[in-house]
Amino acid sequence: MSTSFATLLNLNGQTALISGASGHIGQQIARKLAEAGAKVVLHGHKNRDAAEVLAKDIRQTGGQALVLIADLAQPEAAQDLVRQAQKEGFAPDILVNNAARQDVMALSDMTEADWRAMFDATLHSAFALSHALCDALIKENKFGAIVNIASIEGLAAAAGHAHYASAKAALIHFTRAAALEYGPHHIRVNAVSPGLIDRPGLDKDWPEGVARWKASAPLGRLGTADDVANAVLYLASPMANWVSGENLIVDGGMLSGPNW
């Protein structure tokens, strides 16, 4: 029996935990999932104010939102975050691992501390939150979905991003490994790999890179946070019920040709 079109992107009755929800992309993912009917748990680390403003906006449009602050690099922080969400009546069955760093640094200048900090924020946080969520879902015999926000740099590295590209490449492979092991528990795990995503001031901060991207991308533009959020909604929704272990590239066609 086919699923009706009206329910394919409907997340009513579900709760989504979005890590790094105070950032530009994380905010739009949270808005999109809330628009689809999900209750949302907005994780932040240092920018509580932005997360609280987002929660207020979601509530004003009829949604339900909870803000939780945690340093996911700390031991047990992920477990505590999931437990706190459950305690507040926001037990998640969807997880979007969006928390990350993206500093630029030459590999020759990079210290071990720099390397570890990138992996803590980008990869280890995803592992810890996925582990915490799946433990809870398996215990309660509930279905679930995880979407990891990776990057096309996990497939084609860029100068100055050795630590970032390596962490994102590992996140893509973690996605496949988690899909393999959690699939029998009815938990789907996928990734979204965005290309260059526009943000306020990017064209002024990096005009050469923006111009080069637009000239090289087959679709001729930068991506938007909404482009990423649409991909996340698809993978988290019933529309993707038989999709797991996949990495959905959202880059305007950039990786279809020579690297930019």
N, C-alpha and C positions, 0 to 999 in steps of 0.2 A: 504494500500500500504506500502510495506516495505521500509526502508531507505537504500540507497546504502551503501556498505561497505566503500567506499571512503570518505563518509561524516560523518561517525559515530563518529570519533575522530577529526573532523575538526572544529576549532574555528575561522575560517576566518570571519571577520566582527564583532567580539566580542572583548570586552575589559575586562580584569581581573585586579582587585585590590587585591594585596597580602599584608597583614599586616605582619610586622616582616620579610620583604623580604631580609634584610641584613644578616640574620642568615643562618646557614648551611642548614636546611630543606627548609626555605623560598626561598633561592636562587635557589635550584633545582626545586621547584614548579614553580617559575617564568620562568626558562629556558624551562621547559616542556610545559607550556601553550603557551609560545612564539613560540616554535617549532611547536605547533599545529595550529599556525596562529593568536593567539590573540595578540592584543596590550596589554601591561602590565604596570600597575601603581605599582611602587615599593615603598612601605611605609617603612620608617625607623624612628628610634627615636634618638639614639645617634651615630649610625655608618653610617654617610652619605657617607664616603669614600667607604665602601664596597658596598653600594647601587649604587654609581656612577660607580664603576668598573663593576658591574653586568650589568648595563644599557648599558655601552659601549660595552661589549661583545655581548649583544643581538642585538644591532644596527649593529655591524660588521657582524653578520650572517644574516642580512636582516630584523630583527624584529624592532618593535617600542616600546620604553620604556620611561617612565617618572618617575623621582624620586621626591617624596614628603616626607617631614620630619614633624612629628607631635608627640606630647606627648598625646596619646589617653586617658590618665587618666584625662586630663583637660576637663572641660565643653565645649561643642560645637566643640571640636577638630575634631570629626568624621564628623560632618556636614560640617565643613570648608574643610576637606580633600576631600570629595566627590564633593563639589562645585568647588574647585580648579582643580580637575581632569576634570570636565566638561568644565571649562573655557579653559583648555589647549587642548581640543579636545579629551580627553580620558574618556568620560563618561562611567563608568563601568556598565556592566550587569552581571558580574561574580564577586563574592567576596570570597576570601579565608582568613578566620580568623585564622591566624597563630601566631600572636603576643602572647607572654607568658613569664613568668618567670619560673625558675626551680631550685631554691635554696633549699639546704638540711638543715633541722632544726628540732630538736626534738620538739614535741608538747608542752612539759613542759617548753621549753625555748622561745616559740613563743610569741610575743607581739601582741596586737590588730593591731598595725601599720603594722607588718609583714603580718598578715592575710589579712588586707585590701589591701596592696600593691599587693599581689598575685591575689586577685579577681579583682582589677582594671586592671591589665595587661592581665589577662587570660580570664575573663568572661565579665566584664563590657565593655571592648574594643570591644568584639564581639557583644554585645547587641547594643552598640552605632553605630558601623559601619553598622550592619544589618539594624537597624532602618533608618539610613540615606540613605542607598542604596535603600531600599524598598520604602521609601517615594518618591524617584526620579523615580523609575521604575513604581510605581502605577500611579503617576501623568502623565507619558508619555505613559501609557498603554503598557509597554514593558515586555516581559518575562525575567526571570533571574534565576540565580543559586547561591546558597551560599554553601560553604564547610567549616565546622568548624574543625580545627585540635584539636582533643581531645587527649585521651591517654588510654591505657589499665588500667592505674592507676585510671581512673574514674570508673572502674569496679572491680578492686582488688587493694586496697591501699598498699603502701609500707612504711616501717618505715622511718621517717624523712621527709615525703612528705604529711603530713596531709592537709596542706593548698593547695598544688598542686593537690592532688587527689580529694579533695572536690570541687575545682574550675572546674576541668575537668569533674567530675560527673555532676555538674550543667550545664556545657556546653553541655553535651550529652542530658540532658533533655530539655535544651533550644532549641536544634536542633529540637526535636520532637514538642515542643510547637510552634516554628516558622513555621515549615512545615505545621502544622494544620491551623494556622491563615493566612499564606501567600499563601497557595496552591490555594485558589480561585482566586488569582491575577496572577496565572501562574508563581509563584516563587517557585522553589524547594529548599529545605534546607536539607542537609545531613552532616554527620560527618565522619571523618577518625580517628581511634584510633590506633596509632602506638605502637609497643612494643619498645624494646631497639634499638635505631638507632645509628649506628657507626658514628664516627667523628674522624678527625685526633687527635691522642694522647689519645683517650679514653682507649685503652688497657694499657697504662702506668699510667693514672690517676686512673683507677679502675680495676686492673687486676683480683681481686677476683670476682667482679661482672660480668665481661665479661666472665670469665671461667665458672661461675655458669650458666649464661644464655645459653651459647653454649651447656653445658652438659644437660640442661633441655628442650630446645626448640626442638620440633619434627623435624624441618627442619635444626637444627644443626648450625645455624649461626645467627649473628646479622642482623638487617635490615639495609637498606641503605636509604639515602635521596631520591634516585630514586624510591625505592619501594613505598615510601609515595607519591611522585609526580605522579607516575602512577595511584595510587588510586584516587588522586584528579582529574586528567585528565578525568578518567572514569566518575566520579560523576558530573563533570562540563560539560561534552560533551553530544551531542545528543544520544549517546549510552545509557545514563541513563535517558532518557526523561520521564519515568514513575516510577522513583525511587525518593522517598522523605520521609523524616523522619527516614532515616536509619543511622546506625552507622557501618561503614565498618571497621572491625578489621584487622589490618595488623601487625601481630606479629609472623609469622613463626609457628603458631599453638600453641603458649605458653598457651593460655587460654583454650585449648581443654583438658588439663589435670590438675593435681594438681598445685597450684600456686608455682612458682619458688622461 
